[in-house]
Amino acid sequence: MSLYTRFTAHLDAVLDALEAEGVLPAGLNRKPVTVEPPRDPSHGDMATNAAMVLAKPAGTNPRALAEAIVTKLQALEEVESASIAGPGFINLTLTDATWRAELAAIQTESDDYGRSDVGQGVTVNIEYVSANPTGPMHMGHCRGAVVGDALATLLEYAGHKVIREYYINDAGGQVDVLARSAHLRYREALGETIAIPEGLYPGDYLVPVGQALAAEYGDRFVGAPEGDWLATFRTFAVAKMMDMIRDDLALLGIHHDIFSSEAALQAAGKPEQAEAWLRAQDLVYDGVLEAPKGELPDDWEPVELPLFRSTKFGDDQDRPIKKSNGSWTYFGADMAYHYQKAQSADQLIDIWGADHAGTVKRIQAAVAALTEGKARFDVKLIQMVRLLRDGEPVKMSKRAGNFVTLADVVGEVGKDVVRFTMLTRKADAQMDFDFAKVVEASKDNPVFYVQYAHARISSLGRRTQEAGIALPAADLSLLGTAELGLVKLAAQFPRVVEGAAQMREPHRIAFYLNDLASAFHGWWNMGNDDPRARVILADDPAMTAARLSLAQGIGQIIRNGLALMGVVALTEMQ
């Protein structure tokens, strides 16, 4: 149980006692009650709004209620003092012994410090990446891949069961284009000189696919009509592309639990099952869409189509689930896919590019209908990443044909730099990825700044041994105000984890680590002005042991946070 969770329990016990005494009526809603750090650290270590939010429903004065709460909180052994601010906010200052005990808890719990059961074992399906299987991963996919994977790890750490899923869009026209492109490379592998026409995939990544097809089928399909080879080449090429995509994702340390095929979904009749269920609930009907506003397009005709009543769930119009030719619309197939996912998960999260923002309402409506409102469903929109080199846009990759491959970027700066950088801004904010800046040894580069803090901490053990200092058991009572300030920030880690998990925002971990690293570097740099403030004091093994224990605790928090981001903590900086 984290310190903040423990004090929430203390506060609950106080409120229970006040109910028993008749000061508070029974059954008040306590969900709005919070226990958190005060905005101004000079006000204390923790603050609660309990009196402010409970006074009105209790029919009492906030300050009078605050006084009753404070009287009981002051009796806690861990509380140094409790005070009332303004109309009824309560500020707590904890004893130094409490913070020293928390430092000891960090070291005892080690990798598990910050782990939570707030998820209560609820199963969450996170679908992310889901790039079309038509080529290698490029940097347009990278940010969503990292955000989705970090979110999955974060939710597991916070007590959820997580399913990592990739949806293979292998039923659309793009995979027919892939098959035709692979056929050209197949002919090329057999000695023919080819030219890639407009509309096909020009990248060299299809050369080995063509060679593999030639090895498998010889010249059997060289002059054959398209109908003889399209399905075969489509299946073959998609399988090869998915092998390539898995390899690319592995470069980022990303591995999915499930790869679901759109083609298999349709072959199994899942869209028909979803439609039948919705019709039984009167949520699909046959109707004619309203004509588009303004000048009618030439291809518009008033055709009767099966329409989903998405307006019933907040959408601005009902949506067709089939086209006039009887094939499924993208929405119709996607609706069935989400229905399938909801069979094995309590909650669903989709990680989408921001260019899909226009379809969010309709799929939210579909999930609400198909799960009868029981499944929490979040769509996280990921903004584009602009690749720069010294401020100038990066040129395209020759191998890919028209984009920069993820493999090229990871090969240049490394997995950990890519992953950390992708989490240094909110997912819905645009990002510049400048090759020079992301590896810059500067406090303005959070990737370096956090890793440097951990490397500094790792160096302390080696330097203590080299100095030949025999360390006694750490006496944490030697730690003063500056050191305990670091402990207070470190103790917020479990609370940050829970908040990030509940809000589905893994970037909060990166923000917190940057703040913690900044505080640590500030403490470290005090030794530049005052030699007695340094961690290693050859003439004071007891203080050295205490400060080293503190530094190791901070290092543990940094490692735990980086692990949630999928980043390895460095022990040395190159």
Buried (B, 14 or more C-beta within 10 A) or exposed (E): EBBBBBBBEBBBEBBEBBBEEEBBEEEBEEEEBBBBBBEEEEBBBBBBBBBBBBBEEBEBBBBEBBBBBBEBBEEBEBBBBBBBBEEBBBBBBBBBEBBBBBBBBBBEBEEEBBBBEBBEEBBBBBBBBBBBBBBBBBBBBBBBBBBBBBBBBBBBBBBBBBBBBBBBBBBBEEBBBBBBBBBBBBBBBBEEEEEBEEEBBBBEBBBEBBBBBBEEBEEEBBEEEEEEBBEBBBBBBBEBBBEBBBEBBEBBBBEBEEBBBBBEBBEEEBBEEBBEBBBEEEBBEEEEBEEEEEEEEEEEEEEEBBBBBBBEBEBEEBBBBBEEEEEBBBBBBBBBBBBBBBEEBBBBBBBBBEEEEEBBBBBBBBBBBBBEEEBBBBBBBBBEBEBBBEEEEBEBBEBBBEBBBBBBBBEEBBBBBBBBBBBBBBBEEEBEBBBEBBBEEEEEBBBBBBBBBBBBBBBBBEEBEEEEBEBEEBEBEBBEEEBBBBBBBBBBBBBBBBBBBEEBBBBBBBBBBBBBBBBBBEBBEEBEEEEEBBBBBEEBBBBBBBBBBBBBBBBBBBBBBBBBBBBBBBBEEE
